[in-house]
């Protein structure tokens, strides 16, 4: 049983920055892939960024160069540094974890709201 708890969401002006954090507890393997998804109102949940246990990363095209995902295997945490935020980044952001080599998400966080508005 894995539990994920996010923190760090909030309201930010366009062009601003936020850092999201996710703490994982339970049966965690350093080979798991940890990631961040987001879901805007009326839209499907989409993958924003993911990172493997050895630091290989993947980003959704619209966030490349603006967002950076990182993880600390010793602390079982994953973070998402978001810069140059735009209104279209407004969404609920979810932390996730899945076994390497599968697409099945093992656990989701509860979600944290990010609102980009002036």
C-alpha positions as CSV (number, residue, x, y, z in Angstrom):
1,X,0.0,0.0,0.0
2,X,1.4,3.3,-1.1
3,X,0.2,6.7,0.0
4,X,1.1,10.0,-1.8
5,X,0.6,13.4,-0.3
6,X,1.1,16.6,-2.3
7,X,1.8,20.1,-1.2
8,X,2.7,23.4,-2.7
9,X,-0.2,24.4,-4.9
10,X,-1.7,27.9,-4.8
11,X,-2.5,31.1,-6.7
12,X,0.3,32.7,-8.8
13,X,0.4,35.5,-11.4
14,X,1.3,34.7,-15.0
15,X,5.1,34.5,-15.3
16,X,5.4,33.4,-11.7
17,X,6.8,30.2,-10.2
18,X,5.6,27.4,-7.9
19,X,7.1,24.2,-6.6
20,X,5.0,21.2,-5.9
21,X,6.2,18.4,-3.6
22,X,5.0,14.9,-3.1
23,X,5.9,12.6,-0.2
24,X,5.4,8.9,-0.7
25,X,5.0,6.4,2.1
26,X,4.5,2.6,2.2
27,X,6.1,0.0,-0.1
28,X,8.3,2.2,-2.3
29,X,10.9,0.9,-4.8
30,X,13.6,3.1,-6.2
31,X,12.7,1.5,-9.6
32,X,9.2,3.0,-9.5
33,X,8.4,5.8,-11.9
34,X,7.1,8.9,-10.2
35,X,5.2,11.5,-12.0
36,X,2.9,14.5,-12.1
37,X,-0.4,14.7,-13.9
38,X,-2.8,17.5,-14.2
39,X,-6.5,17.9,-14.9
40,X,-8.1,21.2,-16.0
41,X,-11.9,21.7,-15.8
42,X,-13.6,19.9,-18.7
43,X,-10.4,18.2,-19.8
44,X,-8.9,14.8,-19.4
45,X,-6.1,14.1,-17.0
46,X,-2.7,14.4,-18.7
47,X,0.9,13.5,-17.9
48,X,3.0,16.6,-17.2
49,X,6.3,15.0,-16.2
50,X,7.8,11.8,-15.0
51,X,11.1,10.6,-13.6
52,X,12.6,7.1,-13.2
53,X,14.6,5.9,-10.2
54,X,17.8,6.7,-12.1
55,X,16.7,10.2,-13.0
56,X,15.5,9.8,-16.6
57,X,12.8,12.4,-17.2
58,X,9.9,12.9,-19.6
59,X,7.9,16.1,-20.2
60,X,4.7,17.0,-21.9
61,X,5.6,19.3,-24.8
62,X,3.9,22.5,-23.5
63,X,6.0,22.4,-20.3
64,X,9.4,21.6,-21.7
65,X,11.9,24.3,-20.7
66,X,9.6,25.6,-18.0
67,X,9.0,22.7,-15.6
68,X,11.6,20.5,-13.9
69,X,10.9,17.3,-12.2
70,X,13.2,15.8,-9.6
71,X,13.2,13.1,-6.9
72,X,15.0,12.1,-3.8
73,X,15.0,8.3,-3.5
74,X,16.3,8.4,0.1
75,X,13.4,10.5,1.2
76,X,10.8,9.0,-1.2
77,X,9.9,12.5,-2.5
78,X,9.3,13.9,-5.9
79,X,9.1,17.6,-6.8
80,X,7.9,19.7,-9.7
81,X,9.5,23.1,-10.2
82,X,7.2,25.2,-12.4
83,X,8.5,28.5,-13.9
84,X,7.0,30.9,-16.4
85,X,3.5,29.8,-15.4
86,X,0.7,30.7,-17.7
87,X,-3.1,30.6,-17.3
88,X,-3.3,27.4,-19.3
89,X,-1.3,25.7,-16.6
90,X,-4.2,26.1,-14.2
91,X,-5.4,22.7,-13.1
92,X,-5.4,20.2,-10.3
93,X,-2.0,18.6,-10.2
94,X,-1.7,14.9,-9.0
95,X,1.4,13.0,-8.0
96,X,1.5,9.4,-9.2
97,X,3.7,6.3,-8.9
98,X,3.8,3.2,-11.1
99,X,6.2,0.2,-11.6
100,X,8.8,0.6,-14.3
101,X,7.8,-1.0,-17.5
102,X,4.1,-0.7,-16.9
103,X,1.5,2.0,-17.6
104,X,-0.7,1.1,-14.6
105,X,-0.7,3.8,-11.9
106,X,-0.2,2.1,-8.5
107,X,-1.3,5.1,-6.5
108,X,-2.5,8.7,-6.9
109,X,-2.1,11.7,-4.5
110,X,-5.2,13.7,-3.5
111,X,-4.4,16.5,-5.8
112,X,-3.3,20.1,-5.3
113,X,-4.8,23.1,-7.1
114,X,-2.6,25.4,-9.1
115,X,-4.3,28.6,-10.4
116,X,-2.5,31.0,-12.6
117,X,-4.3,34.3,-12.8
118,X,-3.7,38.1,-12.6
